[in-house]
Amino acid sequence: MRTFRLALAQVNPTVGDIAGNLNIVLERIAEARDNKADLVAFPELMLTGYPPEDLLMKPSFIRDNQAALEKVIAAAKGITVITGFVDSAGNDIFNAAAVAHDGQLVGKYHKVHLPNYGVFDELRYFKPGSVCPIYTINGVDVGLNICEDIWFADGPVAVQRESNARVIVNINGSPFNAGKRADRELMLSNRASDNGLYIGYVNMVGGQDELVFDGSSVILDGNGKAIARAAQFQEELLIADLDIEQEFPRRVKTPQTKAITGTEHIDVSDHQDIERPAIETRIAEPLDDIGEVYQALVLGTRDYVRKNGFTKVLISLSGGIDSSLTCVLAVDALGAENVEGITMPSRYSSDGSVSDSEDMVKILGITMHTLPIESVHGAMEGSLEPFFAGTEPNIAEQNIQARIRGNLLMAVSNKFNWLVLTTANKSEFAMGYSTLYGDMAGGFAVINDVPKTLVYKLCDWRNVNGVPAGPIPQNVITKPPSAELKPDQRDDDDLPPYDLLDKVLAAYVEEDRSYEEMLGMGFEAAVVERVMRSVDRNEFKRRQGAVGIKITPRAFGRDRRMPIVNRYRGH
């Protein structure tokens, strides 16, 4: 058996940290060389981090990334290296991959299919490529392409297959959302089996603003079977030996896409029979559906905090399920020593809410501070009394408490440079069931893309699967949720029940269902109208909220972009 040893570097780059990203590449090149790999591949736009957004409009940024590439090329000794970078030609720039060997740049690939939907804006910056090269590396014909290119059955893979590629290397910056890993690997399996060749899919890992990259790098054989798989949400050098003499059926004849104008064949290195010890091939088991969301939230929180230069976070602990989940996520992400809790009881806080918070922080081992707000609350009411005289109390009076808490949180944050984590979930965020400059005050909204019904599932999962086990008291999970801004308040006094609300929100926000379609799904007209009205009119509020971690297929913000001034109602 003649083997080709492929290494995929699943690593965590940082946008704009070109020097740091370069060091990661150099370290992993050395590791792959020590393991006698023929080829090591790094993720999409590895040197700049992904997505670099309008940094791409800075000429100096492009030059610095190209200077870093020169150092990668020089380090490519005794091994072939593929890495993502930004290429330029005149006034155009390209999402590109470089192929280096023995201190020489032997080829470049320009991404053909540029995604321009959801969180992607690649047509804003890049020009598409049209040539699909084949590189002969140690006697093996290897096709190279980038991320979106592999999703097209008639795209670069089919063209490179027709040019006798035996292996495809696809480099990625593919962000996470719930359920995507399984869909992605099914697509890759189909692409491998349809074309009868090996596919090495390398994805980055880590958090970048709202996005989390899950890794899940995988190597599949020509039958579509995974022969190596990296763990999710962890850095790893995934290595496998490919049996190049094995023949796979080539099942599908695919016409060439019009986006591709041709191919080219480039010899990189002569075939060498290398003696090397066998390696242990890793096939990591994927996390379950809830577990992968939990770990995405942990990683997204850790990287947002650390990459922005913070060491500690501050969380307002109300004794409710949302603040409890946020707190446990923060502890798992940063360690108990870096999480500060603060409770700010009011005249409406129940004894149970205070004791539930105390029970949780004891298990987690974090520090909890207490700042009662009654004196400030009374002073605020006194100041406003002349202005509010003769009016009926309403939501304005309730929100005074939330805004006092927001001010206290930000004062502590300002004093000690602790990042405030806000605690609203997606259901509340969608409906505007949160207070501007109150509980929305903070720097990072960990669960603002987590529907309320999923919040409960995540708490149950963490109580069973995490360490320490069971930190979230059962009373927090089972008691009716309440904002505790007035006597005996419950969320379902102001909102539809969450199991109903989340279904309607999924239809309207994530699936763009019309009013008539939602009625056809069995939802009551009054509920549908209420949800649509609340979602639409609270766009201004969401626009002022902190960014959070995208975990659903369509998150508010850069994913779902709606105008604030908007008179279209759809019914």
Secondary structure, DSSP 4 states (H G I P E B T S, - for coil): --EEEEEEEE----TT-HHHHHHHHHHHHHHHHHTT-SEEE--TTTTT-S--GGGGG-HHHHHHHHHHHHHHHHH--SSEEEEEEEEEETTEEEEEEEEEETTEEEEEEE-SS---STT--GGGTPPP--EEEEEEETTEEEEEEEGGGGG-TTSHHHHHHHTT-SEEEEEE--B--TTHHHHHHHHHHHHHHHHTSEEEEEE-EEEETTEEEEB--EEE-TTS-EEEEPPBTS-EEEEEEEETT---------PPPTT--EEEEEEEE----------PPPBPPPPPHHHHHHHHHHHHHHHHHHHTT---EEEE--SSHHHHHHHHHHHHHH-GGGEEEEE---TT--HHHHHHHHHHHHHHT-EEEE---HHHHHHHHHHHHHHHTTS---HHHHHHHHHHHHHHHHHHHHHHTPEEEE---HHHHHHT-S-TTTTT-SSEETTTTS-HHHHHHHHHHHHHHSSSS--S-HHHHHSPP---SSTT--HHHHS--HHHHHHHHIIIIIS---HHHHHHTT--HHHHHHHHHHHHHTHHHHHTSPPB---SSS-BTTTB---SS------
